[in-house]
Amino acid sequence: MLSAEQLVKITSAGTISIPKDFRKYLELQKGGYVKISMEGDHLVIKKATIS
């Protein structure tokens, strides 16, 4: 079961890791791409397809 939210730590380089269950649900693979946008005070991450 996919949880609605998870706490993720930001590294000193400013990177975050997408939790495994989220990656699995969205079928994100190593080397894949996501789109990041702002909606108010929220970051929105969407699966991206590069063709």
WOSULQUI-V535656 format. One record per residue. RES is the residue in one small letter. SS is DSSP state (helix for helix, strand for strand, loop for the rest). BURIAL is I if it has 24 or more other C-alpha atoms within 12 Angstrom, else O. D_FIRST is the distance of its C-alpha to the first C-alpha in whole Angstrom. Layout:
RES&SS&BURIAL&D_FIRST  RES&SS&BURIAL&D_FIRST
//
This chain:
m&loop&O&0  l&loop&O&4  s&loop&O&6  a&loop&O&10  e&loop&O&12  q&loop&O&13  l&loop&O&17  v&loop&O&18  k&loop&O&22  i&loop&O&25  t&loop&O&27  s&loop&O&31  a&loop&O&31  g&loop&O&29  t&loop&O&26  i&loop&O&22  s&loop&O&19  i&loop&I&16  p&loop&O&13  k&helix&O&12  d&helix&O&8  f&helix&O&10  r&helix&O&13  k&helix&O&11  y&helix&O&10  l&helix&O&13  e&loop&O&15  l&loop&O&17  q&loop&O&20  k&loop&O&22  g&loop&O&25  g&loop&O&23  y&strand&O&24  v&strand&O&22  k&strand&O&24  i&strand&O&24  s&strand&O&26  m&strand&O&27  e&strand&O&26  g&loop&O&28  d&loop&O&27  h&strand&O&24  l&strand&O&23  v&strand&O&21  i&strand&O&20  k&strand&O&20  k&strand&O&20  a&strand&O&23  t&loop&O&25  i&loop&O&28  s&loop&O&31
//
